[in-house]
């Protein structure tokens, strides 16, 4: 029997738990057989005294290592918790600073025609309000599909019609993509009827894995992007302007 001694055959990497285990075994061996430690004869009294001192020192070392290990584990847990809290706080700040629907649209160059139309129809204040609203927002390319001169005429000479068209793209409440697709699935083959703030109805269906809106005239518009966040609702991007009549 002998105390634990480092040898080249033993692993070079030791965990705290393994070190404590080997140290404890050595202490127990030393306590049960004081003569096992010295390699040359010493008086028994000195052997016992030396063994007791070594044992006390080793026990203190093992205890210190155990405490250090516990502290490291607690520090790791604290770091993980702190990181999670920071991530949650960041998400909250992002939502709070997203800007309202009009501000978000103004920040996207693909919505410049929509912003011009909203301003001309004097709906900017309404869509900047508390809401919440869900807007099916046509891109510039969607407006470009209209007959030549249509946008110019609506924004200058026929603002009432323009207002009716734009409110046909707005739904009361915040309806995210998951909620919409679930409603479509529950509605069955007939599709899900969406009531707009203008009083008209859009029919939503899933076609080839995407949401397609059908307007009152039977024209269709595909949802190309969803859940664009705003402080007062959501924006879903569509590729065609829908018409109430």
C-alpha positions in Angstrom: 0.0 0.0 0.0 1.2 3.5 -0.8 -0.1 7.0 -1.1 -1.3 8.4 -4.5 1.8 9.5 -6.5 1.6 11.1 -10.0 3.1 8.8 -12.6 3.4 9.3 -16.4 0.9 6.5 -17.1 -1.8 8.4 -15.3 -4.0 10.9 -17.3 -2.6 14.4 -17.5 -6.0 16.0 -17.2 -7.7 15.7 -13.8 -11.1 16.9 -12.8 -11.7 18.3 -9.4 -13.8 15.4 -8.5 -11.1 12.8 -9.5 -8.5 14.8 -7.6 -10.6 14.9 -4.5 -11.3 11.2 -4.7 -7.6 10.3 -5.0 -6.6 12.7 -2.2 -9.3 11.3 0.1 -8.0 7.8 -0.5 -4.5 8.9 0.3 -5.6 10.6 3.5 -7.5 7.5 4.6 -4.4 5.3 3.9 -2.2 7.7 5.8 -4.5 7.7 8.8 -4.7 3.9 8.9 -1.0 3.2 8.2 1.3 6.1 9.3 4.3 4.1 8.3 3.3 4.0 4.7 4.3 7.6 4.0 8.0 7.8 5.0 10.6 6.1 2.7 13.2 5.7 5.5 12.9 5.0 9.2 11.8 7.7 11.6 10.8 7.5 15.2 7.2 6.4 15.4 6.2 9.6 17.3 7.6 11.8 14.5 5.9 9.6 11.9 2.5 10.0 13.6 3.0 13.8 14.1 4.1 14.2 10.4 1.2 12.0 9.3 -1.3 14.1 11.3 0.0 17.4 9.8 -0.1 16.0 6.3 -3.6 14.7 6.8 -4.8 18.1 8.2 -3.2 19.9 5.3 -4.6 17.5 2.7 -8.1 17.7 4.2 -7.9 21.5 4.1 -6.8 21.4 0.5 -9.6 19.0 -0.5 -12.2 21.2 1.2 -10.8 24.3 -0.6 -11.0 22.6 -3.9 -14.5 21.4 -3.3 -15.6 25.0 -2.4 -13.9 26.3 -5.5 -15.7 23.8 -7.7 -19.0 24.8 -6.2 -18.2 28.5 -6.7 -17.4 27.9 -10.3 -20.6 26.0 -10.9 -22.6 28.8 -9.3 -20.7 31.4 -11.3 -21.5 29.5 -14.5 -25.2 29.3 -13.6 -25.3 33.0 -12.8 -23.6 33.9 -16.1 -26.2 31.8 -18.0 -29.1 33.5 -16.1 -27.6 36.9 -16.7 -27.2 36.2 -20.4 -30.9 35.1 -20.6 -32.1 38.2 -18.8 -30.1 40.4 -21.1 -31.5 38.7 -24.2 -35.0 39.1 -22.9 -34.4 42.8 -22.1 -33.0 43.3 -25.6 -36.0 41.7 -27.2 -38.3 44.0 -25.1 -36.3 47.1 -26.2 -36.5 46.1 -29.9 -40.3 45.8 -29.7 -40.6 49.1 -27.9 -38.4 51.0 -30.4 -39.8 49.4 -33.6 -41.9 52.4 -34.5 -45.5 52.5 -35.5 -46.8 51.1 -38.8 -46.3 54.3 -40.7 -42.7 54.8 -39.4 -41.8 51.2 -40.3 -43.2 51.6 -43.8 -41.3 54.9 -44.2 -38.1 53.1 -43.4 -38.6 50.5 -46.2 -38.0 51.9 -49.7 -40.2 49.1 -51.2 -43.2 50.9 -49.5 -42.6 54.4 -50.8 -45.7 54.3 -53.1 -47.8 53.0 -50.2 -46.5 55.8 -47.9 -47.4 58.4 -50.5 -50.9 57.0 -50.9 -51.4 56.8 -47.1 -50.4 60.4 -46.8 -52.6 61.5 -49.7 -55.6 59.7 -48.1 -54.8 61.4 -44.7 -54.6 58.0 -43.0 -51.2 58.6 -41.5 -52.5 59.7 -38.2 -54.9 56.8 -37.9 -52.3 54.2 -38.7 -49.9 55.8 -36.3 -52.5 55.5 -33.5 -52.6 52.9 -30.7 -54.3 50.2 -32.9 -53.3 47.5 -33.0 -53.7 47.0 -36.7 -52.6 44.4 -39.2 -51.8 45.8 -42.6 -51.5 43.8 -45.9 -49.0 46.2 -47.5 -48.6 46.3 -51.3 -45.0 46.9 -52.5 -44.1 49.4 -55.1 -44.1 46.6 -57.6 -47.6 45.7 -56.6 -48.8 49.3 -57.3 -46.9 49.2 -60.6 -49.3 46.4 -61.8 -52.2 48.9 -61.8 -53.1 50.5 -65.1 -50.8 53.4 -66.0 -51.8 56.7 -64.3 -54.0 55.0 -61.6 -51.9 55.9 -58.6 -51.5 59.5 -59.8 -55.2 59.9 -60.3 -56.1 58.3 -56.9 -53.6 60.4 -55.0 -54.7 63.7 -56.6 -58.2 63.6 -57.9 -60.0 60.6 -56.2 -58.9 60.5 -52.6 -62.2 59.0 -51.3 -61.7 55.9 -53.6 -58.0 55.8 -52.5 -59.1 55.8 -48.9 -61.5 52.9 -49.5 -58.8 50.9 -51.2 -56.2 51.5 -48.5 -58.6 50.6 -45.6 -59.4 47.4 -47.5 -55.8 46.4 -46.7 -56.2 47.0 -43.0 -57.5 44.6 -40.3 -58.3 45.5 -36.7 -56.2 43.7 -34.2 -52.7 42.1 -34.5 -53.0 39.0 -36.6 -49.7 37.2 -37.0 -48.9 34.5 -39.6 -49.5 31.6 -37.2 -52.9 32.9 -36.2 -53.9 33.5 -39.8 -52.8 30.1 -41.1 -54.5 28.4 -38.2 -57.8 30.2 -39.0 -57.4 29.3 -42.7 -56.9 25.6 -41.8 -60.0 25.7 -39.5 -62.1 27.4 -42.2 -61.7 24.5 -44.7 -61.9 24.7 -48.5 -64.1 27.8 -48.5 -61.2 29.8 -47.1 -61.1 32.2 -44.2 -63.1 35.5 -44.4 -61.1 38.5 -43.2 -63.2 41.5 -42.4 -61.3 44.7 -43.1 -61.7 48.1 -41.3 -63.2 49.4 -44.6 -66.0 46.9 -44.2 -65.1 44.7 -47.0 -64.1 41.1 -47.0 -60.9 39.3 -48.1 -60.8 35.5 -48.5 -57.6 33.9 -47.4 -56.5 30.4 -48.5 -53.3 28.4 -48.5 -52.1 27.8 -52.1 -48.8 26.0 -52.8 -47.7 26.5 -49.2 -48.3 30.2 -49.1 -51.2 32.5 -48.1 -53.2 34.0 -51.0 -55.8 36.7 -50.6 -58.8 37.0 -53.0 -60.5 40.4 -53.2 -64.1 41.3 -53.9 -63.4 41.4 -57.7 -61.9 37.9 -57.7 -58.3 39.1 -58.0 -55.6 37.4 -56.0 -52.6 38.6 -54.1 -49.9 36.5 -52.6 -48.4 37.2 -49.1 -44.7 37.3 -49.7 -43.5 38.2 -46.2 -45.1 38.1 -42.8 -44.9 39.5 -39.3 -43.0 42.7 -39.9 -43.2 44.1 -36.4 -44.4 47.6 -35.5 -45.2 49.1 -32.1 -48.9 49.2 -33.0 -49.4 46.0 -35.0 -48.0 43.9 -37.8 -47.3 44.2 -41.5 -47.7 41.4 -44.0 -46.3 42.1 -47.4 -48.4 41.4 -50.5 -47.5 41.4 -54.3 -50.7 42.8 -55.7 -53.1 45.6 -54.7 -56.5 44.2 -53.6 -59.7 46.1 -54.6 -62.9 46.3 -52.6 -65.1 46.2 -55.7 
